[in-house]
Amino acid sequence: MPYSNSNALNVFLSYASEDSSIADALAKALRAAFVDHIDLSMMSEFPSGTKWRDLIQDSISQTDILIAIATGQLKPSHSFTGYEIGQFDYSLRDKPKMSRFPELKRGMIPFAVLTRVPDTTNEFEGIDIDPTQFRDVRFDPTDLEANLAGMYDPNDDRAPEAKIYKLLRDIEDLINKTEKSGQRRNTIAQTQARIQILQGHAKALCKDIIGIMLNREKDVKIPKSKLIIRLDPPRDGNGESDASEETRIERATLRIEGPCYEAFGLEENQPALGWRDFTAKADDEDVVFGWKQALNALISSAQNSNFVDNNVILSFDRKKVFRVFVSRIAVYYSDAAEYQVYVVEMLRSPDWGDRDTTILLKAMEVGLGYRFMFLEQTSEFSPAVFKATNPAAFKERALKMLIGINLLLQIAEQYKLNEARTILNILGIDASNDVDEMYKTWNREKALLYTAARDVLKLNEVTNADKDKFIEVVSSFGEHTNTMNLNYSTAVLRLLQRRIETEYPSKPAERPPEARRSRVKRGDARDPRKPDRPSRAKRRRAAS
C-alpha cells in the first residue's frame, strides 16, 4: 500500500512529522518481524507528485489497522494526524469489517509514548477508540534512563520491552486470524524460537524509541508572550480565491504560548481562538480595530519579506505597551500559513527625579510629540504631507498615524495627564472655566479623525476623492487643536524652567584663576604694563 492488492494485513501509520523518527523505527520493526504478512503504509513513503488528500483517503479506505503514534505533546503537524484519524474513524461507519476478512473488525491501535492513551487521543477531536481493543504502549516519562536500564526485566510486565512485545504479539495474533479466515495454512507458529525472535525485535525497537526520546525536549518554557496565527487558504462562498486583506485576520485562528494573561487577559494552554474570542477582553473597539489593522500590516510585510518594517507598537488595554514582531513563517502545501508573533511588553521607564518632574516631562513628550506629528508644515501627518502621499501608500500612512496617536494617548493614560487636576496644575487655575470646552473639542475632533482613518483603512483602493475627504478631516483636527496644544506645551515648558531654576539657582560666573590679575602699582617692576612710562605729573613738569 498504497495501491496494494495483496492478501496481507494492511497497516497504516499515522503520526506527526515531529514523530517521524519514532514512526520509522516502528515501521522497521514491524517489517522485520512480519515479512510478507503485513502491508505497511506511511505518508513519508507515498510517491511524490500525487494529490496527497486523495492518496490518504484511498489508503485509509483499504486500511485494516491504523496505528496512531503520539508522544503526548501537541505539535503543529498534529492537524495532519487528526485528519488521517478522522478519515479512518469516518470510514469505519460505512465499513466496520475488513474487506478481505469480513468476520474481523477493522481497528485502531493508539501507540502512545510518554503518555496515557486518553491524554493522547484527547488531542484529536471526534475520535472513537476502544482502549480495551488493543494494548497501548507507555513509558514512564520521569526517568527514561532507568527504563533503558530495566527494559530487559522478564519478570516485570510494566517494563518497556514487555509492552513492546505484547504489542507485537497482538499484531501477530491478528495476522494468524486473517490467515485462518482465508483458509490458509501459513500461520506463524508460536514456537519458542518465534517467541525469542519477537522478543529480539521488541528489545531493538524499545531501545531505539527510548534513545530517540532521551533526545526529546522534556520541558519548554516560553518567557515571552507569543501569538501563533494560522490563516487557512482564502476562499469565497463559491470556493474561489478571496485574498481580501481587510477580512484576512478575522478568518484566522490564534493560539497563545507563554505568559499571555498580562498581555491579553488569557490563560496559557487555551485552545485555538477565533478573532472575536481573542479580542473579547480588549479595552474598546478602537483597540480591536488597531490590532486588526496592525496584524494585517504585520503579516503583509512578513509575506513580502519586508522585515525592516516587521514590527509595530501596540496597546491592548491602554495600560501597557507592546512591541509586536513576526519571528517565524510556515507555509503548508494546502496554502495555509502560520505566523509566530512575539508580543514583548515595553517596560515603563523610571521616574525622573520625582513624580511631579516626571509628569511634566511626559506632558512635554505628549505635547511636542503631538505637535510634531500634526501641526508643523512638514509634520509626517500634516495635510500637506498626506496630500503628497501616493494613493498606494495612503492606507499605510493612515495606519501609522493611528498607531502614533494611540501611543501618545497611552502615555497620557499611564501618567494621568488627562485628569482635570493635572491639566489645571499645568495650565493654571485660571483655565478652570475652559477645561470642559477643551474636553469637548478634543473628544469631538479625535472621534472624527478616528472615523475617517477607519474609513480609509476599509477601502480596497484609495481614490483622490477619498484622499481629499480624509485630508479635510485632518485639517479640521489641526485647526481646532492647534491653540490648545500651543498653550499646553508652552505652559509645560514654563513649569519645567521654573522647576530647574528652583532646584538649580543660577550664580554669577567666576573667572578662572589663570585669568585673574594681581593688583600692582604702576611703575612697579612686577607690573607688565609699560613700567618705564612717566606719570602724568612728571610729564606736566617736563612740559613746563
ABEGO torsion letter per residue (X at the ends): OBGBABABBBBBBBBBAAAAAAAAAAAAAAAAABBGABBBBBAAABBBGBBAAAAAAAAAAABABBBBBBAGBBBAAAAAAAAAAAAAAAAAAABABBAABAABBBBBBBBBBGBBAAAAAAABBGBBBBAAABBBBBBBAABAAAAAAAAABAABAABAAAAAAAAAAAAAAAAAAAAAAAGBAABBBBBAAAAAAAAAAAAAAAAAAAAAAAABBABBBBABBBBBBBBBBBBBAAGBBBABAAAAAAABBBBBBEBAAAAAGBBBGBBBBBAAAAAAABABAAAAAAAAAAAAAAAAAAAAGBAAABBBBBBAAGABBBBBBBABBBBBAAGBBBBBBBBBBBBBBBBBGBAAAAAAAAAAAAAAAAAAAAABAABAABAAAAAABBAAAAAAAAAAAAAAAAAAAAAAAAAGAABAAAAAAAAEAAAAAAAAAAAAAAAAAAAAAAAAAAAAAABABBBAAAAAAAAAAAAAAAAAAAAAAAAAAAAAAAAAAAAAAAABBBBBBBBBAAABBBBBBBGBAABABGAABBBAAAAAAAAX
